[in-house]
Each structure stands twice: as C-alpha cells, then as structure tokens.
Amino acid sequence: MKHPSSISPSSPSWSRRRFLGLSAGAAGAAITFPSLFGATDKSGSRPVVIGAGSHTYECHHGWGKLPSHLTWGETHGVAVDSQGFVYIKHNTGPTKRVQDSIVVFDPEGQYVRSFGEEYHGGGHGIDLRKEGSEEFLYLCSTRQRLVTKTTLKGDIVWACATPGEPGVYKEGKNFVPTNVAFAPDGGFFVGDGYGSNYIHRFDAKGKWLQTWGGTGTKPGEFKTPHGLWWDDRKNLLCVCDRANARLQYFQPDGTFVSLVEGLLFPAHLDTKGDVLLCPDLHARVTLFDRDNQVIAHLGEDPEWRKQVLDGFKIRSEPGRWQPGKFIHPHDACFDSQGNIFVVEWVATGRVTKLKKLA
C-alpha cells in the first residue's frame, strides 16, 4: 500500500500527495478473549433463528476467520463490495499492538487481505461506492480526525482533515468524522459525529459546498450525527442523530424535512429495496418499511438490554453473551442476497452474519 506524506490535522486541503502522518501508538501485547463461533440453541445443535415472516435470519456469530497475526479490536464498520467481499474496519486500540485496521473476507468468511495500519487506534466508518467501473472505500478515522478515499486495496486517492471553509472549527471545536453518505450526483456528505455535530457536504471532486447542524435538540441540530445514508426510497439524506434517539431527513442542501423518533441509540444505516436497516447501539437491529414503520427489532429483549447497559460491563465479558442477542451493534449492511452483516462495539470485536432464511 502507498503510505502518503504528512498533512497538518488543521489543514482544510485535499490532496493525493498530502496525508496525515499517523502515530503508531503504544505497542503492546494483544488481548484475547473467547468468542462465539456460530450462535447455537441451548442444545448446541443448530444456529438460533431470529425475526419473523419474510425477515427471518439464522445467526452466525463470530463470522470471519482471522489469521493468527490479527486480533479484533472494537469492530466499528462493515461494507460489502459488488463481488460479495466483506470489509471490516476495527479500532485496533491505541494501547494495543499496531496492526491493520481493515480486514477483508470472501463471501464464505475466509481471510483475503488486510491493510490500514496507519489508521491504528482510529478505525471507525467504512463506506463503499462504485464510481464508473471501479469501487472505492471512504474511511473515517477518529483518532486521526481524517476522511480518506482509497482503492479496495487501500491505496490513497485523497485525504481530508479539518475542513476550513465553513469557519466553524474555532474556540476548541474539533472535527472527528464518523461516517460518509453518497449523494446521487457523485458528491458526498461527512458526519462530524464525535466532534462538533456538523454535517459537511462536498461535490464529486471533494470541493466543500456547505455545512449545517451544530449541537442541539431542535430539528436540524444534532447530538452525535454518527451515521448517515442517502435514502433512495425517499431521495433524501437520512442522519442518525444518535444521542437524540432519532433519525433526521434533509434535502441535499441541508433543508430539514422530517424526523423519525422512537429509536434508542441509532448508529448507522443501509437500504435494500423498500427496507431500511438500522443497527441500534442499545442491543438491537431494526428494520423499517418504506413508510419507516418498524418491521422488526432483531434481537429485541428489554431484560437483556438492562444487563447490557448496566455499566456497559458485558461488552468486555464474552462469556456472558447470548446467542441470538446483540450487545452494541455499531454498523450493519446487506449483501446482494439479503443477508445482513452486523459489527459490534465490544472490546474483543464481534462480527455476526444474519443468514436470510425467508
């Protein structure tokens, strides 16, 4: 992979030649824990089935066979390319040994390759788009405060640090990008989910166009715009306003349209046909119909959620995890067959394949 030269974290510029010099962080021994490989029923004979009707899935926890030189950190992002290859971005952890933050598997869960050591400790969002005949990854790295566009093998096309044009990053405000959404005109949007609660809009060439949002609870304001997605069912941008427990819809120019309320802690989005998929960090994955009415809360269990949210201890205790239940779903996406891949914000990482049965 090409390793670019340094770029100042405060620079607004975009370039093939300039890129943030990333710290390797503290090296240390990787922590390993037991994990669940294939969620089974109490008899241990078959995977647990969740959902109902045409949205029924078989749970395969611990999907993806890691090679011995890699150890999962918190699994933060997932995307699937046109060939069915699955890309997982994980936070390798600033106190763990330096390792690649993006791991690629074939459709059967066999390891293919890994890259992205330079994102060590900041692995977060990973979104994928086909542009012409080629596919590209758009990566958000929180420790590095950086958005990068790369090839599917990790070669850098461009990189963006703090955008200076909107003039909002003053007096201690920070740009900490979490995810990217793609506009139909070739442009894209960046959610400043862990920074100062803005949405930034760029054209297809990476030129800044506008910024909106800021911290608050009113329509058009955010508390952690963590995930975002161009909802082609409605031809609108949908933003996961996570700490406000809602989705917000906007025109491409940032004009507020509507709210979807009643969520818990929505993290990101994907669509397939008329279905909107939302991993909810508070222990469930939700499917919505075209009118954004709930089809199913996969893994829903209020008593289990109480345990999960009790000091957030379970995220570091794999021995307490239950088949067919989620701890902290952080991202999820469909593949071409309608299967769902879920990655979770847990200390040891966790990838679940929900195999579509109906």
LINCORDA-V962493 format. One record per residue. BURIAL is 1 if it has 24 or more other C-alpha atoms within 12 Angstrom, else 0. Layout:
burial = <BURIAL & BURIAL>
//
This chain:
burial = <0 & 0 & 1 & 1 & 0 & 0 & 1 & 0 & 1 & 1 & 0 & 1 & 1 & 1 & 1 & 0 & 0 & 1 & 1 & 1 & 1 & 1 & 0 & 1 & 0 & 0 & 0 & 0 & 0 & 0 & 0 & 0 & 0 & 0 & 1 & 1 & 1 & 1 & 1 & 1 & 0 & 0 & 0 & 0 & 0 & 0 & 1 & 1 & 1 & 1 & 1 & 0 & 0 & 0 & 1 & 1 & 1 & 1 & 1 & 1 & 1 & 1 & 1 & 1 & 1 & 1 & 0 & 0 & 0 & 1 & 1 & 1 & 1 & 1 & 1 & 1 & 1 & 1 & 1 & 1 & 1 & 0 & 0 & 1 & 1 & 1 & 1 & 1 & 1 & 1 & 1 & 1 & 1 & 1 & 0 & 1 & 1 & 1 & 1 & 1 & 1 & 1 & 1 & 1 & 1 & 0 & 1 & 0 & 1 & 0 & 1 & 0 & 1 & 1 & 1 & 1 & 1 & 1 & 1 & 1 & 1 & 1 & 1 & 1 & 1 & 1 & 1 & 1 & 1 & 0 & 0 & 0 & 0 & 0 & 1 & 1 & 1 & 1 & 1 & 1 & 1 & 1 & 1 & 1 & 1 & 1 & 1 & 1 & 1 & 1 & 1 & 1 & 1 & 1 & 1 & 1 & 1 & 1 & 1 & 1 & 1 & 1 & 1 & 1 & 0 & 0 & 0 & 1 & 1 & 0 & 0 & 0 & 0 & 1 & 1 & 1 & 1 & 1 & 1 & 1 & 1 & 1 & 1 & 0 & 0 & 0 & 1 & 1 & 1 & 1 & 1 & 1 & 1 & 1 & 1 & 1 & 1 & 1 & 1 & 1 & 1 & 1 & 0 & 0 & 0 & 1 & 1 & 1 & 1 & 1 & 1 & 1 & 1 & 1 & 1 & 0 & 0 & 0 & 1 & 1 & 1 & 1 & 1 & 1 & 1 & 1 & 1 & 1 & 1 & 1 & 1 & 0 & 0 & 1 & 0 & 1 & 1 & 1 & 1 & 1 & 1 & 1 & 1 & 1 & 1 & 1 & 1 & 1 & 1 & 1 & 1 & 1 & 1 & 1 & 0 & 0 & 0 & 0 & 1 & 1 & 0 & 0 & 1 & 1 & 1 & 1 & 1 & 1 & 1 & 1 & 1 & 1 & 0 & 0 & 1 & 1 & 1 & 1 & 1 & 1 & 1 & 1 & 1 & 1 & 1 & 1 & 1 & 1 & 0 & 0 & 0 & 1 & 0 & 0 & 1 & 1 & 1 & 1 & 1 & 1 & 0 & 0 & 0 & 1 & 1 & 0 & 1 & 1 & 0 & 0 & 0 & 0 & 0 & 1 & 1 & 1 & 0 & 1 & 0 & 0 & 1 & 1 & 1 & 1 & 1 & 1 & 1 & 1 & 1 & 1 & 1 & 1 & 1 & 1 & 1 & 0 & 0 & 1 & 1 & 1 & 1 & 1 & 1 & 1 & 1 & 1 & 1 & 1 & 1 & 1 & 1 & 1 & 1 & 1 & 1 & 1 & 0 & 0>
//
